[in-house]
């Protein structure tokens, strides 16, 4: 299938480059994204009023798409504030402190634990399950919150999601598009996933330790997020902690993990994945918040439930505030453009991002080396919409074309496109896809994206070279 690029594609590409440049300069991208949406709307509709409407409607679209993530972060934060104010969290983390004694152990234990859980339930609900409990343990061991976020992010949204060995959503999409059996794509992906995972996580750890040694990264209560925030009046926390007996705190500290383990069992039995799995964790967190609030505050429990939820929602929207404009712009690269501005894309278009990826694949000569580089580029470009999954079917189709021309390597090229798309768009580089890990750890998703950039790029380069050897 061929597609003709028009002015909308080039405008979108130019603004992607501008936004990347602004992010590298460590400046906010809100104005750049809004201008980009406005110009896209103006060119698409030839109407200033429609372009102005599009700026607002694009943000509505982005909020709608992100609402589930906003809610889970807000509710988990509210629940964690209850646990913190009552002192229950201190009892919950005691068993883990026996193993996580150093920043190094904290990084690798949290990362590997996150990867294993994410293989079964995908990363977003796994972040909620793991982060609220292990973050304070890691911080106590000396690992900054940004290090915890990197570990959960790279192992979960990177290794686990790009391989997807258990649920097999990603390899099914790419395999179908490439006309291959799912098992063949999974087998071909193992060396690539291993290479990408090892190179990226080790590189990230080296850079992290270097910055910690040089004093560039320090544990600061202002930056740690929900686990170390003090109560507003400075004393209320200690007063509330004294209300619950030691025995009550122990009982709650045992019951809460049991409830989340039951969630895991329900996910397995009912085959809950993605949004449904996240909703189960969120609903459980709400009931934990209610139960502890009523038990602790007695006759004032009703008001405290509302207060903790308000704190959660405040935190959630503070975290998402800077992200919504950039998410709105990049959603315009997918079929969100049609939702906001109507049927104005070229015939046969599947979205601006996918069109650019397909055009790139059609414009380059075909051999093993060029094929690998191009599949990595196509995967990375299609991942810019922030889902990681919307473009992997295109990556599978392009891999099939390239393998036919080269005469070999269909499964390897397909797996490479899948790995590149999901590592970029599934949650390690695109800021709003980083929000689950960043929000739980109370760090900026933009800071997390900048920290991930160098290790992920190094990983993609090495993985691409390995794929050339395997084809």
C-alpha positions as CSV (number, residue, x, y, z in Angstrom):
1,X,0.0,0.0,0.0
2,X,1.3,3.4,-0.9
3,X,0.4,6.8,0.6
4,X,1.1,10.3,-0.6
5,X,2.5,12.7,1.9
6,X,1.1,16.2,2.0
7,X,1.7,19.4,3.9
8,X,0.1,18.0,7.1
9,X,2.7,15.3,7.3
10,X,5.6,17.6,6.8
11,X,4.2,20.1,9.4
12,X,3.8,17.3,11.9
13,X,7.3,16.0,11.3
14,X,8.8,19.5,11.7
15,X,7.0,20.0,15.0
16,X,8.2,16.6,16.2
17,X,11.7,17.7,15.6
18,X,11.1,21.1,17.3
19,X,9.5,19.4,20.3
20,X,12.4,17.0,20.7
21,X,14.8,19.9,20.5
22,X,12.9,21.8,23.2
23,X,12.9,18.8,25.4
24,X,16.6,18.3,25.0
25,X,17.1,21.9,26.0
26,X,15.1,21.1,29.2
27,X,12.4,23.6,28.4
28,X,8.6,23.2,28.6
29,X,6.9,22.1,25.4
30,X,3.4,23.3,26.1
31,X,3.5,26.4,23.8
32,X,5.2,24.5,21.0
33,X,2.5,21.7,21.1
34,X,-0.4,24.2,21.1
35,X,1.1,26.1,18.2
36,X,1.6,22.8,16.3
37,X,-2.0,21.7,16.9
38,X,-3.2,25.1,15.7
39,X,-1.2,25.1,12.5
40,X,-2.2,21.5,11.7
41,X,-5.8,22.5,12.2
42,X,-5.5,25.7,10.2
43,X,-3.9,23.8,7.2
44,X,-6.4,21.0,7.5
45,X,-9.6,23.1,7.7
46,X,-8.5,26.5,6.2
47,X,-10.5,28.0,9.1
48,X,-9.0,30.0,12.0
49,X,-12.1,29.3,14.2
50,X,-11.9,25.5,13.5
51,X,-8.2,25.5,14.3
52,X,-8.9,27.3,17.6
53,X,-11.6,24.8,18.4
54,X,-9.2,22.0,17.5
55,X,-6.7,23.1,20.2
56,X,-9.3,22.8,22.9
57,X,-10.9,19.6,21.5
58,X,-7.5,17.9,21.1
59,X,-6.9,18.4,24.8
60,X,-10.4,17.0,25.6
61,X,-9.4,14.0,23.4
62,X,-6.1,13.6,25.2
63,X,-7.7,13.8,28.7
64,X,-10.3,11.2,27.6
65,X,-7.6,8.8,26.5
66,X,-5.6,9.4,29.6
67,X,-8.4,9.4,32.1
68,X,-8.0,5.9,33.3
69,X,-4.3,6.5,34.1
70,X,-5.1,9.8,35.8
71,X,-7.6,8.0,38.0
72,X,-5.4,5.1,39.0
73,X,-2.5,7.5,39.9
74,X,-4.9,9.7,41.9
75,X,-6.5,6.9,43.8
76,X,-3.2,5.1,44.6
77,X,-1.9,8.4,45.9
78,X,-4.9,8.9,48.1
79,X,-4.6,5.4,49.5
80,X,-0.9,5.9,50.1
81,X,-1.6,9.1,52.1
82,X,-4.0,7.1,54.4
83,X,-1.3,4.4,54.9
84,X,1.3,7.1,55.6
85,X,-0.8,9.2,58.0
86,X,-1.7,6.1,60.0
87,X,1.7,4.5,60.0
88,X,0.5,1.3,58.4
89,X,3.0,1.7,55.5
90,X,5.9,1.5,57.9
91,X,4.8,-2.0,58.9
92,X,4.2,-3.0,55.2
93,X,7.7,-2.3,54.1
94,X,9.5,-4.0,57.0
95,X,9.8,-7.5,55.2
96,X,11.3,-5.9,52.1
97,X,14.0,-4.0,54.0
98,X,15.7,-7.3,54.8
99,X,16.5,-7.7,51.1
100,X,16.8,-4.2,49.7
101,X,19.7,-2.9,51.7
102,X,21.6,-0.8,49.0
103,X,20.7,1.3,46.0
104,X,22.1,-1.4,43.7
105,X,19.9,-4.1,45.2
106,X,16.9,-1.7,45.1
107,X,17.3,-1.0,41.4
108,X,17.7,-4.6,40.3
109,X,15.2,-6.3,42.7
110,X,12.5,-3.8,41.9
111,X,13.2,-4.0,38.2
112,X,13.2,-7.7,38.0
113,X,10.1,-8.0,40.2
114,X,8.4,-5.4,37.9
115,X,9.3,-7.3,34.8
116,X,8.0,-10.7,36.0
117,X,4.7,-9.2,37.2
118,X,4.3,-7.2,34.0
119,X,4.6,-10.3,31.9
120,X,1.4,-11.5,33.5
121,X,-0.6,-8.3,33.9
122,X,1.1,-5.7,31.7
123,X,3.0,-2.8,33.3
124,X,0.4,-0.1,34.3
125,X,-1.4,-2.2,36.9
126,X,1.9,-3.7,38.0
127,X,3.3,-0.2,38.7
128,X,0.4,0.5,41.0
129,X,0.9,-2.8,42.8
130,X,4.6,-2.5,43.2
131,X,5.3,1.2,43.5
132,X,3.2,2.1,46.5
133,X,5.0,-0.6,48.6
134,X,8.6,-0.8,47.3
135,X,9.2,2.9,46.7
136,X,9.7,3.9,50.3
137,X,12.0,0.8,50.8
138,X,14.2,1.8,47.9
139,X,14.4,5.4,49.1
140,X,15.4,4.2,52.6
141,X,18.1,2.1,50.9
142,X,19.5,5.2,49.2
143,X,18.0,4.9,45.7
144,X,16.4,8.3,44.6
145,X,12.8,8.2,43.4
146,X,13.9,8.8,39.8
147,X,16.0,5.6,40.0
148,X,13.0,3.6,41.2
149,X,10.9,5.1,38.3
150,X,13.6,4.1,35.8
151,X,13.8,0.6,37.1
152,X,10.0,0.0,37.0
153,X,9.8,1.8,33.6
154,X,12.7,0.1,31.8
155,X,11.9,-3.4,33.1
156,X,8.1,-3.1,32.9
157,X,7.2,-0.9,30.0
158,X,10.4,-1.8,28.2
159,X,11.5,-5.4,28.5
160,X,8.2,-7.0,29.6
161,X,5.9,-5.0,27.3
162,X,8.1,-5.3,24.2
163,X,8.5,-9.1,24.6
164,X,4.9,-9.8,25.9
165,X,5.7,-13.5,26.2
166,X,2.7,-14.4,28.3
167,X,-0.2,-12.4,27.1
168,X,1.2,-12.2,23.5
169,X,-0.8,-9.2,22.5
170,X,2.2,-7.5,20.8
171,X,3.6,-10.5,18.9
172,X,0.1,-11.5,17.7
173,X,-0.4,-8.1,16.1
174,X,3.0,-8.0,14.4
175,X,2.9,-11.7,13.4
176,X,-0.5,-11.3,11.8
177,X,0.7,-8.3,9.8
178,X,3.8,-10.1,8.7
179,X,1.9,-13.3,7.9
180,X,3.9,-15.4,10.3
181,X,3.0,-17.7,13.2
182,X,3.1,-16.0,16.6
183,X,5.6,-18.6,18.0
184,X,8.1,-17.8,15.2
185,X,8.0,-14.1,16.0
186,X,8.4,-14.8,19.8
187,X,11.3,-17.1,19.2
188,X,13.0,-14.5,17.0
189,X,12.4,-11.8,19.5
190,X,14.2,-13.5,22.4
191,X,17.8,-12.5,21.5
192,X,16.6,-9.0,20.5
193,X,14.6,-8.5,23.7
194,X,17.5,-9.8,25.8
195,X,20.0,-7.6,24.0
196,X,17.8,-4.5,24.3
197,X,16.9,-5.2,27.9
198,X,20.5,-5.9,29.2
199,X,22.1,-3.1,27.3
200,X,19.5,-0.5,28.3
201,X,19.1,-1.4,32.0
202,X,22.8,-1.8,32.5
203,X,23.5,1.5,30.8
204,X,20.8,3.3,32.8
205,X,22.2,1.9,36.0
206,X,25.8,3.0,35.2
207,X,24.6,6.6,34.4
208,X,22.4,6.6,37.5
209,X,25.3,5.5,39.8
210,X,27.6,8.0,38.2
211,X,25.2,10.9,38.9
212,X,24.6,9.7,42.4
213,X,28.4,9.5,43.0
214,X,28.9,13.0,41.6
215,X,26.1,14.4,43.8
216,X,23.8,15.3,40.8
217,X,21.1,13.0,42.2
218,X,20.2,13.2,45.9
219,X,17.2,12.0,47.9
220,X,15.1,15.1,48.5
221,X,11.7,15.0,50.3
222,X,10.3,17.6,48.0
223,X,11.0,15.3,45.0
224,X,10.2,11.9,46.4
225,X,6.5,12.1,45.9
226,X,3.6,10.5,47.8
227,X,5.6,8.2,50.2
228,X,7.6,11.0,51.9
229,X,5.2,14.0,51.8
230,X,4.6,15.3,55.3
231,X,1.1,16.2,56.5
232,X,0.0,19.8,56.0
233,X,-0.1,20.8,59.7
234,X,3.2,19.1,60.5
235,X,1.9,17.3,63.6
236,X,-1.3,15.7,62.5
237,X,0.5,12.7,61.1
238,X,2.0,11.6,64.3
239,X,-1.2,12.2,66.2
240,X,-3.2,10.0,63.8
241,X,-0.5,7.3,63.9
242,X,-0.9,7.0,67.6
243,X,-4.7,6.3,67.2
244,X,-4.1,2.9,65.8
245,X,-2.5,0.2,68.0
246,X,0.5,-1.7,66.9
247,X,-1.6,-4.8,66.6
248,X,-4.1,-3.0,64.3
249,X,-1.3,-1.6,62.1
250,X,0.1,-5.1,61.8
251,X,-3.3,-6.6,60.8
252,X,-3.8,-3.9,58.2
253,X,-0.2,-4.3,56.9
254,X,-1.0,-8.0,56.3
255,X,-4.5,-7.7,54.9
256,X,-3.6,-5.0,52.3
257,X,-1.0,-7.1,50.5
258,X,-3.4,-10.1,50.7
259,X,-6.1,-8.0,49.0
260,X,-3.7,-7.2,46.1
261,X,-2.7,-10.8,45.9
262,X,-6.4,-11.7,45.5
263,X,-6.5,-9.1,42.7
264,X,-3.7,-11.0,41.0
265,X,-5.6,-14.3,41.4
266,X,-8.8,-12.7,40.0
267,X,-6.8,-11.3,37.0
268,X,-5.6,-14.8,36.2
269,X,-8.9,-16.5,36.7
270,X,-11.0,-13.9,34.9
271,X,-8.2,-13.2,32.3
272,X,-8.3,-9.4,33.1
273,X,-5.7,-7.4,31.2
274,X,-4.8,-3.8,30.6
275,X,-7.5,-1.3,31.6
276,X,-9.6,-3.9,33.4
277,X,-6.7,-5.1,35.5
278,X,-5.9,-1.5,36.3
279,X,-9.5,-0.9,37.3
280,X,-9.5,-3.8,39.6
281,X,-6.4,-2.5,41.4
282,X,-8.0,1.0,41.5
283,X,-11.3,-0.3,42.9
284,X,-9.4,-2.3,45.6
285,X,-7.4,0.8,46.5
286,X,-10.6,2.9,47.0
287,X,-12.1,0.3,49.4
288,X,-8.8,0.1,51.3
289,X,-8.9,3.9,51.6
290,X,-12.5,3.8,52.9
291,X,-11.9,1.0,55.3
292,X,-8.8,2.5,57.0
293,X,-10.4,6.0,57.1
294,X,-13.5,4.8,58.8
295,X,-11.6,2.5,61.2
296,X,-9.1,5.3,62.2
297,X,-11.2,8.5,62.2
298,X,-14.5,6.9,63.4
299,X,-17.2,9.6,63.3
300,X,-15.1,11.9,61.1
301,X,-14.4,9.0,58.7
302,X,-16.8,10.2,56.0
303,X,-15.1,13.6,55.7
304,X,-11.7,12.0,55.7
305,X,-12.5,9.7,52.8
306,X,-13.4,12.8,50.8
307,X,-10.3,14.6,51.9
308,X,-7.9,11.9,50.9
309,X,-9.6,11.5,47.5
310,X,-9.3,15.2,46.9
311,X,-5.6,15.0,47.8
312,X,-5.3,12.2,45.3
313,X,-7.1,14.1,42.5
314,X,-5.1,17.2,43.2
315,X,-1.9,15.2,42.9
316,X,-3.1,13.4,39.7
317,X,-3.9,16.6,37.8
318,X,-0.7,18.3,39.0
319,X,1.2,15.4,37.5
320,X,-0.8,15.4,34.3
321,X,-1.1,19.1,33.8
322,X,2.2,19.6,31.8
323,X,1.6,16.3,29.9
324,X,-1.9,17.0,28.4
325,X,-0.8,19.5,25.7
326,X,2.1,17.3,24.4
327,X,-0.2,14.2,24.5
328,X,-2.8,16.2,22.6
329,X,-0.3,17.0,19.9
330,X,1.0,13.4,19.5
331,X,-2.5,12.0,19.5
332,X,-3.0,14.1,16.3
333,X,-0.4,11.8,14.7
334,X,-2.9,8.9,15.0
335,X,-6.6,8.7,14.1
336,X,-7.2,11.3,16.9
337,X,-6.7,13.8,14.1
338,X,-9.9,12.6,12.5
339,X,-11.8,12.8,15.8
340,X,-10.8,16.4,16.2
341,X,-10.7,17.8,12.7
342,X,-12.8,15.4,10.7
343,X,-12.0,13.4,7.6
344,X,-9.3,15.6,6.2
345,X,-6.4,13.1,5.8
346,X,-5.4,11.7,2.4
347,X,-7.1,8.6,1.0
348,X,-5.6,5.4,2.4
349,X,-4.0,7.3,5.3
350,X,-3.9,5.4,8.6
351,X,-2.7,8.5,10.5
352,X,0.2,11.0,10.1
353,X,2.7,8.9,12.0
354,X,2.0,5.7,10.2
355,X,2.1,7.4,6.9
356,X,5.5,8.8,7.7
357,X,6.8,5.4,8.7
358,X,5.4,3.8,5.5
359,X,6.9,6.5,3.3
360,X,10.3,6.0,5.0
361,X,10.2,2.2,4.4
362,X,9.3,2.8,0.7
363,X,12.1,5.3,0.2
364,X,15.2,3.3,1.2
365,X,17.1,0.5,-0.7
366,X,16.7,-3.0,0.6
367,X,19.4,-5.2,2.2
368,X,20.0,-6.7,5.6
369,X,21.7,-3.7,7.1
370,X,19.4,-1.1,5.6
371,X,16.4,-3.3,6.5
372,X,17.3,-3.5,10.1
373,X,18.0,0.2,10.4
374,X,14.8,1.1,8.6
375,X,12.7,-1.3,10.8
376,X,14.1,0.3,13.9
377,X,13.3,3.8,12.5
378,X,9.8,2.8,11.4
379,X,9.1,1.2,14.8
380,X,10.4,4.3,16.6
381,X,8.5,6.7,14.5
382,X,5.2,4.8,14.8
383,X,5.8,4.7,18.6
384,X,5.7,8.4,18.8
385,X,1.9,8.4,19.3
386,X,2.6,7.1,22.8
387,X,0.7,3.8,22.7
388,X,3.5,1.6,21.3
389,X,0.9,-0.7,19.8
390,X,-0.8,1.4,17.1
391,X,2.1,1.1,14.8
392,X,3.4,-2.4,15.3
393,X,1.0,-3.8,12.6
394,X,2.7,-1.4,10.2
395,X,6.1,-2.6,11.4
396,X,5.0,-6.2,10.7
397,X,3.8,-5.3,7.2
398,X,7.1,-3.4,6.4
399,X,9.1,-6.4,7.7
400,X,7.2,-8.7,5.4
401,X,8.0,-6.4,2.4
402,X,11.7,-6.2,3.3
403,X,12.1,-9.9,4.0
404,X,10.6,-10.7,0.6
405,X,13.1,-8.4,-1.1
406,X,16.0,-9.6,1.0
407,X,15.0,-13.3,0.8
408,X,15.2,-14.0,4.6
409,X,14.8,-12.6,8.1
410,X,11.1,-12.0,8.2
411,X,10.7,-13.0,11.9
412,X,13.8,-11.1,13.0
413,X,12.7,-7.9,11.2
414,X,9.2,-8.2,12.6
415,X,10.5,-8.7,16.1
416,X,12.9,-5.7,15.7
417,X,10.1,-3.4,14.6
418,X,8.0,-4.6,17.6
419,X,10.8,-3.9,20.1
420,X,11.6,-0.5,18.7
421,X,7.9,0.6,18.6
422,X,7.1,-0.5,22.1
423,X,10.4,0.7,23.7
424,X,9.8,4.2,22.3
425,X,6.0,4.5,22.5
426,X,5.0,1.9,25.1
427,X,6.4,3.9,28.0
428,X,10.2,4.6,28.2
429,X,10.6,7.7,26.0
430,X,7.2,9.4,25.3
431,X,6.5,11.5,28.4
432,X,2.8,10.7,28.8
433,X,3.3,7.0,28.5
434,X,5.8,7.4,31.4
435,X,3.2,8.8,33.7
436,X,2.3,5.6,35.6
437,X,5.8,5.1,36.9
438,X,6.6,8.8,37.2
439,X,3.3,9.5,39.0
440,X,3.7,6.7,41.5
441,X,7.3,7.8,42.3
442,X,6.4,11.5,42.4
443,X,8.9,12.6,39.7
444,X,8.5,14.5,36.5
445,X,7.7,12.3,33.4
446,X,9.8,14.7,31.4
447,X,12.8,14.2,33.7
448,X,12.3,10.5,33.5
449,X,12.1,10.6,29.6
450,X,15.4,12.5,29.5
451,X,17.0,10.0,31.9
452,X,15.8,7.1,29.7
453,X,16.8,8.7,26.4
454,X,20.5,7.8,26.3
455,X,20.2,4.2,27.6
456,X,17.3,3.5,25.2
457,X,19.1,4.9,22.2
458,X,22.2,2.9,23.0
459,X,20.1,-0.2,23.4
460,X,18.3,0.4,20.1
461,X,21.7,0.8,18.3
462,X,23.2,-2.4,19.7
463,X,19.9,-4.3,19.1
464,X,19.8,-3.2,15.5
465,X,23.4,-4.4,15.0
466,X,22.5,-7.7,16.5
467,X,19.5,-8.1,14.2
468,X,21.8,-7.5,11.2
469,X,23.9,-10.4,12.3
470,X,20.9,-12.7,12.9
471,X,19.2,-12.0,9.5
